[in-house]
Structures are given as structure tokens and as C-alpha cells.
């Protein structure tokens, strides 16, 4: 645990960082409850090592890496997660495609369907606007791995969107 002198600095940082952590967690998980859980787990892990973390060159990058690793760890096959299945698929909006911030919302159901590591790369690259190197640093991998994960994810997104258009569900 950290000493009492570190706690106020951590509390102040945690309060300031919460909106960004929560947004990032929500983009990864796709729901509010899991986003809050992962963001809280991230802050708990950060608190336990705050005396070391607070000396980091980039606290934001350090916490983003903790959050990303926490998300990926929770998605490993060793744990069983149950999802509510329904007989009716979600309704799709048939409004014309716009090129702007709305596109991110329209793409979100497809992004959520990607495998966790591909979803992380897409979220960090296109929702958080990080560079390939920043993503590689966050994931602890090479830029080449980031590029290949992004390539696979974009290919899967195009295929999913193309098959939906072919089925006549999208105009």
C-alpha cells in the first residue's frame, strides 16, 4: 500500500482521470456496468502501486495500459461470461450514411463484435486517436502487431457491413 502522503495526490489524479478512463472502458466493453467495473479496477491497481506510477513519464498512458490489460484479462477464455440472448435482433437505423462523428456510433455494433484485441486496437486508433506506436506501447507489442490487428479488424468490419448490405438490411 502507499503511504498517507501519496493518497491525496492519487485521489486528485483519479478524480481528474475518471471521465477519460470511463469513456475508454465503455468503448471497450460496450456497456456501462462493465465499463465502471474495469475503470474502478484500473484505479484500484493504480492506487496499490501509486508511489511507483506517479513517477511515470505519462500517467495517462500508464493508466490506459492498466485499463487495456484489465479488459483483455477479463476476456480470456478461462472465465465464463453469460450474455442475455433474445429472439429479436436489435433494430437497425435505415437513415442514410453520414460522414462525420455519427459514423462512429453507426459502426459501434460492428466494433463490439470484434475479438477483444482487435477491438482494443480499433478503439485506441479510431476512437482515442492514438498513433500505432502509442497503441503498441499500451499493448506491449510491436507496431507490426498493431498494424496486423488493425488490418484484420478493418477487414472483418468491412465484411460484416458488406454482408448486412447484401442481406438488404442496410441501404
C-alpha positions as CSV (number, residue, x, y, z in Angstrom):
1,X,0.0,0.0,0.0
2,X,1.0,3.6,-0.4
3,X,1.7,6.0,2.4
4,X,-0.8,8.6,3.5
5,X,1.2,11.4,1.8
6,X,0.6,9.8,-1.6
7,X,-3.2,9.4,-1.1
8,X,-4.3,13.0,-1.7
9,X,-2.2,13.2,-5.0
10,X,-3.8,9.9,-6.1
11,X,-7.3,11.0,-5.2
12,X,-6.9,14.2,-7.1
13,X,-5.5,12.4,-10.1
14,X,-8.1,9.7,-10.0
15,X,-10.9,12.3,-9.9
16,X,-9.5,14.1,-12.9
17,X,-8.7,10.9,-14.9
18,X,-12.1,9.2,-14.2
19,X,-14.0,10.6,-17.3
20,X,-11.3,9.6,-19.7
21,X,-10.9,6.1,-18.1
22,X,-14.6,5.5,-18.0
23,X,-15.0,6.6,-21.7
24,X,-12.2,4.3,-22.7
25,X,-13.6,1.4,-20.7
26,X,-17.1,2.0,-22.2
27,X,-15.7,1.9,-25.7
28,X,-14.0,-1.4,-25.0
29,X,-16.8,-3.1,-23.1
30,X,-19.9,-1.6,-24.7
31,X,-21.9,-1.3,-21.5
32,X,-22.0,1.0,-18.5
33,X,-21.7,-1.6,-15.7
34,X,-18.6,-3.4,-17.2
35,X,-17.1,0.0,-18.0
36,X,-17.4,1.2,-14.4
37,X,-16.0,-2.1,-13.1
38,X,-13.0,-2.0,-15.3
39,X,-12.3,1.7,-14.7
40,X,-12.6,1.0,-10.9
41,X,-10.3,-2.0,-11.1
42,X,-7.8,0.2,-13.0
43,X,-7.8,2.8,-10.3
44,X,-7.5,0.2,-7.6
45,X,-4.5,-1.3,-9.3
46,X,-3.0,2.2,-9.8
47,X,-3.6,3.0,-6.1
48,X,-1.7,-0.1,-5.0
49,X,1.4,1.0,-7.0
50,X,0.9,4.7,-6.9
51,X,4.3,5.6,-5.4
52,X,5.9,4.0,-8.5
53,X,3.3,5.0,-11.1
54,X,3.3,8.7,-10.1
55,X,6.9,8.9,-11.2
56,X,6.0,7.7,-14.7
57,X,6.6,10.0,-17.7
58,X,2.9,9.7,-18.8
59,X,0.4,8.8,-16.1
60,X,-2.4,8.8,-18.8
61,X,-0.5,6.2,-20.9
62,X,0.3,4.1,-17.8
63,X,-3.4,4.0,-16.7
64,X,-4.6,3.4,-20.2
65,X,-2.3,0.3,-20.3
66,X,-3.6,-0.9,-17.0
67,X,-7.2,-0.5,-18.2
68,X,-6.5,-2.2,-21.5
69,X,-4.8,-5.2,-19.8
70,X,-7.6,-5.4,-17.3
71,X,-10.1,-5.5,-20.2
72,X,-8.2,-8.2,-22.1
73,X,-7.6,-10.3,-19.0
74,X,-11.3,-10.3,-18.3
75,X,-12.0,-11.6,-21.8
76,X,-9.7,-14.6,-21.7
77,X,-11.4,-18.0,-22.1
78,X,-10.6,-19.1,-18.5
79,X,-13.7,-17.2,-17.3
80,X,-17.2,-17.8,-18.4
81,X,-19.3,-14.8,-19.2
82,X,-23.0,-15.1,-19.7
83,X,-24.9,-12.8,-22.1
84,X,-28.6,-12.3,-22.4
85,X,-29.8,-13.8,-25.7
86,X,-33.0,-12.6,-27.3
87,X,-35.1,-13.8,-30.2
88,X,-35.2,-10.4,-31.8
89,X,-32.1,-8.7,-33.1
90,X,-31.6,-5.0,-32.4
91,X,-33.3,-2.7,-34.9
92,X,-31.1,-1.1,-37.5
93,X,-31.4,2.5,-38.4
94,X,-32.1,2.9,-42.1
95,X,-31.1,6.5,-42.4
96,X,-28.5,7.4,-45.0
97,X,-24.8,7.2,-44.0
98,X,-23.3,10.5,-43.0
99,X,-19.6,11.1,-42.9
100,X,-18.9,12.6,-39.5
101,X,-19.0,11.8,-35.8
102,X,-22.3,9.9,-36.3
103,X,-20.3,7.2,-38.3
104,X,-18.6,6.1,-35.1
105,X,-22.0,5.4,-33.5
106,X,-23.2,3.6,-36.5
107,X,-20.1,1.4,-36.6
108,X,-20.3,0.7,-32.9
109,X,-22.3,-2.6,-33.1
110,X,-19.8,-4.0,-35.5
111,X,-16.8,-2.9,-33.4
112,X,-18.3,-4.6,-30.4
113,X,-18.4,-7.9,-32.3
114,X,-14.7,-7.9,-32.9
115,X,-12.4,-10.1,-30.9
116,X,-11.1,-8.2,-27.8
117,X,-7.6,-7.5,-29.0
118,X,-8.8,-6.2,-32.4
119,X,-11.5,-4.1,-30.6
120,X,-8.8,-2.6,-28.4
121,X,-6.7,-1.6,-31.5
122,X,-9.7,-0.1,-33.3
123,X,-10.8,1.8,-30.2
124,X,-7.4,3.2,-29.4
125,X,-6.7,4.1,-33.1
126,X,-10.0,5.5,-34.3
127,X,-11.9,6.5,-31.1
128,X,-8.9,7.6,-29.0
129,X,-6.8,8.8,-31.9
130,X,-3.6,7.2,-30.7
131,X,-0.7,6.5,-33.1
132,X,0.4,3.0,-33.9
133,X,3.4,3.4,-31.6
134,X,1.3,4.6,-28.7
135,X,-1.0,1.6,-29.2
136,X,2.0,-0.7,-29.4
137,X,3.3,0.8,-26.1
138,X,-0.1,0.4,-24.5
139,X,-0.4,-3.3,-25.5
140,X,3.2,-4.1,-25.0
141,X,3.7,-5.3,-28.6
142,X,5.3,-4.2,-31.8
143,X,3.9,-1.7,-34.3
144,X,3.7,-4.6,-36.8
145,X,1.3,-6.4,-34.5
146,X,-0.8,-3.3,-34.2
147,X,-0.9,-3.0,-38.0
148,X,-1.9,-6.6,-38.5
149,X,-4.6,-6.5,-35.8
150,X,-5.9,-3.3,-37.3
151,X,-5.9,-4.8,-40.8
152,X,-7.8,-7.9,-39.6
153,X,-10.3,-5.8,-37.7
154,X,-11.0,-3.5,-40.6
155,X,-11.3,-6.5,-42.9
156,X,-13.8,-8.0,-40.5
157,X,-15.7,-4.8,-40.2
158,X,-15.9,-4.4,-44.0
159,X,-17.1,-8.0,-44.4
160,X,-19.8,-7.6,-41.7
161,X,-21.1,-4.4,-43.1
162,X,-21.0,-5.8,-46.7
163,X,-22.9,-8.9,-45.7
164,X,-25.5,-6.7,-44.0
165,X,-26.0,-4.6,-47.1
166,X,-26.2,-7.8,-49.2
167,X,-28.9,-9.1,-46.9
168,X,-30.9,-5.9,-47.6
169,X,-30.8,-4.7,-44.0
170,X,-28.9,-1.6,-44.8
171,X,-29.5,0.9,-47.6
